[in-house]
Amino acid sequence: MNSFPLTSKIYVAGHRGLVGSAIVRMLRRSGYSNIVTRARDELNLLDSVAVTKFLSDSQPDCIIDAAAKVGGIHANNTLRGQFIYENLTIQNNLIHGAWQANINKLLFLGSSCIYPRECPQPIREEYLLSGPLEHTNQPYAIAKIAGIEMCQSYNAQYQCNFTTAMPTNLYGPGDSFDLSSSHVLPALIAKAHKAKIENASTLKVWGSGNPLREFLFVDDLATACLHLLTLKNAPGIINIGSGYEISIRDLAKLICTIVGFSGTLEFDANKPDGTPRKLLDCSKMNALGWRAATDLPQGIKTTYEWYLEHK
């Protein structure tokens, strides 16, 4: 029997963000209609009293925590205090609030940033806490690691059913294209489009272009989340990725081809590269019957089309 019936009342925290909006779209397409959302002006997730009251009053069957303070290397490295405080506070309020309100099912979304900077590849779940973190996003990573431990500790002490999923680098419709805070893929889309319409001869890219990265289309993550929720006994922590990696240099070339910018790429090696390589081992998730369905060129094309329509 499906442990997550279509009549389930689901609260999606962070429903306006890249991940949350994809999860809401996917739930609706799948036939779930009792979806609870709250905008920031309706519910401040940094306010523990407000969160506790909301969860107690609304009594959802499940919470999907897609709410987080996120950004690229520059934002992570310059807003370090804000990143650790806001992420710790939001997840603490939701996880503890779920337990207080007797909401037994929760899915906490972390990040592949939790793993050590110099990590054996592909990265297995058990490599967590096996070495130093990447400095540029360490505050964010530590907050997410704390969320994992909190879920596992509540499972152990209070017999909760809290699952933690660690997605790789995400992109897709609803992403942030603000160059001061965005991740590498949407930033490159915005830069390439701007260079194209301005007939620029060169496009400057942060870093050497050598780091290898794995990217997952956000709608594929959404289907993975639902897949986990339908399992009777989901794993405590599980990686979610595409299984495909690409260098930043080749990613920039691919994006320029899709956008239609034919100029020269210029790499600024004075800017930080971040982690040299980050590919997740998703064998556990694959063994549960899920695989990513969207290849990178198609995902970028869909994302660029959304960008043109909305930006």
C-alpha positions as CSV (number, residue, x, y, z in Angstrom):
1,M,0.0,0.0,0.0
2,N,1.2,3.5,-0.8
3,S,2.4,5.1,2.4
4,F,1.8,8.5,0.9
5,P,-1.7,8.6,-0.5
6,L,-3.0,11.3,-2.8
7,T,-5.2,12.6,0.0
8,S,-2.1,13.5,2.1
9,K,-1.8,17.0,3.4
10,I,1.7,18.2,2.5
11,Y,3.4,21.4,3.7
12,V,6.2,22.5,1.3
13,A,8.4,25.0,3.0
14,G,10.2,27.3,0.6
15,H,7.6,26.8,-2.2
16,R,8.7,29.9,-4.1
17,G,12.3,28.8,-4.5
18,L,13.9,26.7,-7.2
19,V,13.4,23.4,-5.4
20,G,10.1,24.1,-3.6
21,S,8.4,25.4,-6.8
22,A,9.4,22.2,-8.7
23,I,8.2,20.0,-5.9
24,V,4.8,21.8,-5.9
25,R,4.5,21.4,-9.7
26,M,5.4,17.7,-9.4
27,L,2.9,17.0,-6.6
28,R,0.1,18.7,-8.5
29,R,0.9,16.8,-11.7
30,S,0.9,13.6,-9.6
31,G,-2.6,14.2,-8.3
32,Y,-1.9,15.7,-4.8
33,S,-4.2,18.6,-4.2
34,N,-4.0,19.2,-0.5
35,I,-0.7,21.2,-0.6
36,V,-0.1,23.8,2.0
37,T,2.2,26.7,1.3
38,R,3.1,30.0,3.1
39,A,4.9,33.0,1.6
40,R,7.5,34.7,3.8
41,D,5.2,37.5,4.7
42,E,2.7,35.0,5.9
43,L,5.1,32.8,7.9
44,N,8.6,33.8,8.9
45,L,10.5,30.5,9.2
46,L,13.1,32.3,11.4
47,D,10.4,32.8,14.0
48,S,10.2,29.6,16.1
49,V,7.0,30.6,17.9
50,A,5.2,31.3,14.6
51,V,6.5,28.1,13.0
52,T,5.4,25.9,16.0
53,K,1.9,27.5,16.0
54,F,1.5,27.1,12.3
55,L,2.5,23.4,12.3
56,S,0.3,22.7,15.4
57,D,-2.7,24.4,13.8
58,S,-2.4,23.1,10.2
59,Q,-1.3,19.5,11.2
60,P,0.1,18.4,7.8
61,D,0.7,14.7,7.2
62,C,4.2,15.5,5.9
63,I,6.7,18.4,5.7
64,I,9.1,18.9,2.8
65,D,11.8,21.3,3.9
66,A,13.0,23.0,0.7
67,A,13.5,26.3,2.5
68,A,17.1,27.6,2.7
69,K,19.4,30.5,2.3
70,V,21.3,29.6,-0.9
71,G,23.8,31.1,-3.3
72,G,27.0,30.6,-5.3
73,I,30.6,30.9,-4.2
74,H,30.6,34.7,-3.9
75,A,27.4,34.8,-1.8
76,N,28.5,31.8,0.4
77,N,31.9,33.3,1.0
78,T,30.9,36.9,1.8
79,L,27.6,36.3,3.7
80,R,29.0,33.6,6.0
81,G,27.3,34.6,9.2
82,Q,23.9,35.0,7.4
83,F,24.2,31.6,5.8
84,I,24.9,29.7,8.9
85,Y,22.4,31.5,11.1
86,E,19.5,31.5,8.7
87,N,19.9,27.9,7.6
88,L,20.4,26.6,11.2
89,T,17.4,28.5,12.4
90,I,15.0,27.6,9.6
91,Q,15.7,23.9,9.8
92,N,15.7,23.8,13.6
93,N,12.3,25.4,13.7
94,L,10.8,23.0,11.2
95,I,12.4,19.8,12.5
96,H,11.7,20.5,16.1
97,G,8.3,22.0,15.3
98,A,7.4,18.8,13.4
99,W,8.2,16.7,16.5
100,Q,6.3,19.1,18.8
101,A,3.2,18.9,16.5
102,N,3.5,15.1,16.3
103,I,4.1,15.3,12.5
104,N,6.1,12.1,12.0
105,K,7.0,12.4,8.3
106,L,9.5,15.0,7.2
107,L,11.9,15.2,4.2
108,F,14.9,17.5,4.8
109,L,16.8,18.6,1.8
110,G,20.5,19.1,2.3
111,S,23.3,19.6,-0.2
112,S,26.3,17.9,-1.7
113,C,28.3,20.7,-0.1
114,I,28.3,18.6,3.1
115,Y,31.0,16.4,1.9
116,P,34.8,17.0,2.4
117,R,36.6,19.1,-0.1
118,E,39.1,16.4,-1.0
119,C,36.8,13.4,-1.2
120,P,37.1,10.0,-2.9
121,Q,35.0,10.1,-6.1
122,P,32.2,9.3,-6.6
123,I,31.1,10.5,-3.2
124,R,29.3,7.9,-1.0
125,E,27.0,8.8,1.9
126,E,29.4,7.4,4.4
127,Y,32.1,9.9,3.5
128,L,30.3,12.5,5.5
129,L,32.6,14.0,8.2
130,S,35.6,12.2,6.9
131,G,37.7,15.3,6.1
132,P,37.8,19.2,6.0
133,L,35.1,21.1,4.2
134,E,35.5,23.5,1.3
135,H,36.2,26.9,3.0
136,T,34.1,29.1,0.7
137,N,30.8,27.3,1.7
138,Q,31.7,25.9,5.1
139,P,29.1,27.8,7.1
140,Y,26.3,26.6,4.8
141,A,27.7,23.0,4.8
142,I,27.9,22.9,8.6
143,A,24.3,24.1,8.9
144,K,23.2,21.3,6.6
145,I,25.3,18.7,8.4
146,A,23.6,19.8,11.6
147,G,20.2,19.3,10.0
148,I,21.1,15.7,9.0
149,E,22.3,15.0,12.5
150,M,19.2,16.5,14.0
151,C,16.9,14.4,11.8
152,Q,18.8,11.2,12.7
153,S,18.8,12.1,16.4
154,Y,15.1,12.7,16.4
155,N,14.6,9.4,14.6
156,A,16.7,7.7,17.3
157,Q,15.2,9.3,20.4
158,Y,11.6,10.0,19.4
159,Q,11.0,7.3,16.7
160,C,10.3,9.9,14.0
161,N,10.4,9.2,10.3
162,F,12.6,12.0,9.1
163,T,14.5,11.4,5.8
164,T,17.5,13.5,4.6
165,A,18.2,13.8,0.9
166,M,21.5,15.3,-0.4
167,P,21.0,16.6,-4.0
168,T,23.9,17.6,-6.2
169,N,24.1,21.0,-7.9
170,L,20.6,22.0,-9.1
171,Y,19.3,24.1,-11.9
172,G,16.1,24.7,-13.8
173,P,13.0,26.9,-14.1
174,G,12.6,29.2,-11.2
175,D,16.4,29.5,-10.6
176,S,18.1,32.8,-9.5
177,F,19.9,34.5,-12.3
178,D,21.2,37.4,-10.1
179,L,25.0,37.5,-10.8
180,S,25.7,38.6,-7.3
181,S,24.2,35.5,-5.7
182,S,23.5,32.9,-8.3
183,H,25.1,29.5,-8.8
184,V,27.4,28.8,-11.7
185,L,25.0,27.4,-14.3
186,P,22.3,30.1,-14.2
187,A,25.0,32.8,-13.9
188,L,26.6,31.5,-17.1
189,I,23.2,31.5,-18.9
190,A,22.6,35.1,-17.8
191,K,26.2,36.2,-18.8
192,A,26.0,34.4,-22.2
193,H,22.6,35.9,-23.0
194,K,23.8,39.4,-22.1
195,A,27.0,39.0,-24.2
196,K,24.9,37.8,-27.1
197,I,22.5,40.7,-27.1
198,E,25.3,43.2,-26.6
199,N,27.4,41.6,-29.4
200,A,30.3,41.2,-27.0
201,S,33.5,39.5,-28.3
202,T,34.4,37.8,-25.0
203,L,32.6,36.3,-22.0
204,K,34.5,36.3,-18.7
205,V,34.1,33.1,-16.5
206,W,35.0,32.9,-12.8
207,G,37.9,30.5,-12.1
208,S,40.2,28.3,-14.2
209,G,37.3,26.3,-15.8
210,N,39.0,23.1,-14.6
211,P,36.7,21.9,-11.7
212,L,34.3,19.1,-12.5
213,R,30.7,19.4,-11.5
214,E,27.6,17.3,-11.6
215,F,24.2,19.0,-12.3
216,L,20.7,17.8,-11.8
217,F,17.6,19.2,-13.4
218,V,15.3,20.4,-10.6
219,D,12.2,18.5,-11.8
220,D,14.2,15.3,-11.5
221,L,14.9,16.1,-7.9
222,A,11.2,16.7,-7.4
223,T,10.4,13.2,-8.7
224,A,13.1,11.8,-6.4
225,C,11.5,13.5,-3.4
226,L,8.1,12.0,-4.1
227,H,9.7,8.6,-4.7
228,L,11.3,8.8,-1.2
229,L,8.1,9.8,0.4
230,T,6.2,6.9,-1.0
231,L,8.7,4.4,0.5
232,K,7.6,2.8,3.7
233,N,11.1,2.8,5.1
234,A,13.2,5.5,3.4
235,P,16.9,5.6,4.2
236,G,18.1,8.1,6.8
237,I,20.4,9.9,4.3
238,I,20.7,9.4,0.6
239,N,22.4,11.1,-2.4
240,I,20.4,12.4,-5.4
241,G,22.3,13.2,-8.6
242,S,22.5,12.7,-12.3
243,G,25.6,10.5,-12.4
244,Y,27.1,12.8,-15.1
245,E,29.9,15.3,-14.6
246,I,31.3,18.1,-16.7
247,S,34.1,20.7,-16.4
248,I,33.1,24.3,-15.9
249,R,35.0,25.0,-19.1
250,D,32.9,22.6,-21.1
251,L,29.7,23.7,-19.3
252,A,30.4,27.3,-20.4
253,K,30.9,26.1,-24.0
254,L,27.7,24.1,-24.0
255,I,25.7,27.0,-22.6
256,C,27.1,29.5,-25.1
257,T,26.1,27.1,-27.9
258,I,22.6,26.8,-26.6
259,V,22.2,30.5,-26.0
260,G,23.8,31.4,-29.3
261,F,26.9,33.3,-28.1
262,S,29.8,32.7,-30.5
263,G,32.5,34.9,-28.9
264,T,35.5,33.9,-26.9
265,L,35.6,32.5,-23.4
266,E,38.0,34.2,-20.9
267,F,38.7,32.4,-17.6
268,D,39.7,34.4,-14.6
269,A,42.0,32.1,-12.6
270,N,42.2,34.8,-9.9
271,K,38.7,33.9,-8.8
272,P,38.1,30.9,-6.5
273,D,37.4,27.5,-8.1
274,G,35.8,25.9,-5.1
275,T,35.9,22.1,-4.7
276,P,38.0,20.6,-7.5
277,R,35.6,17.7,-8.2
278,K,32.2,16.7,-6.8
279,L,30.3,13.7,-8.2
280,L,27.8,11.8,-6.0
281,D,27.5,8.1,-5.8
282,C,23.7,7.6,-6.3
283,S,23.8,3.8,-6.3
284,K,21.5,3.7,-3.2
285,M,18.9,5.9,-4.8
286,N,19.1,4.1,-8.1
287,A,18.6,0.7,-6.3
288,L,15.4,2.1,-4.9
289,G,14.0,2.5,-8.5
290,W,14.8,6.2,-9.3
291,R,17.1,7.7,-12.0
292,A,17.4,11.2,-13.4
293,A,15.5,11.5,-16.7
294,T,16.7,14.9,-18.1
295,D,20.1,15.1,-19.8
296,L,22.1,18.3,-19.4
297,P,21.7,19.9,-22.9
298,Q,17.9,19.5,-22.7
299,G,17.8,20.8,-19.1
300,I,19.8,23.8,-20.1
301,K,17.6,24.5,-23.1
302,T,14.5,24.3,-21.0
303,T,16.0,26.6,-18.3
304,Y,17.1,29.1,-20.9
305,E,13.6,29.2,-22.4
306,W,12.2,29.9,-18.9
307,Y,14.8,32.6,-18.5
308,L,13.8,34.3,-21.7
309,E,10.1,34.1,-20.8
310,H,10.4,35.4,-17.2
311,K,13.5,37.6,-17.2
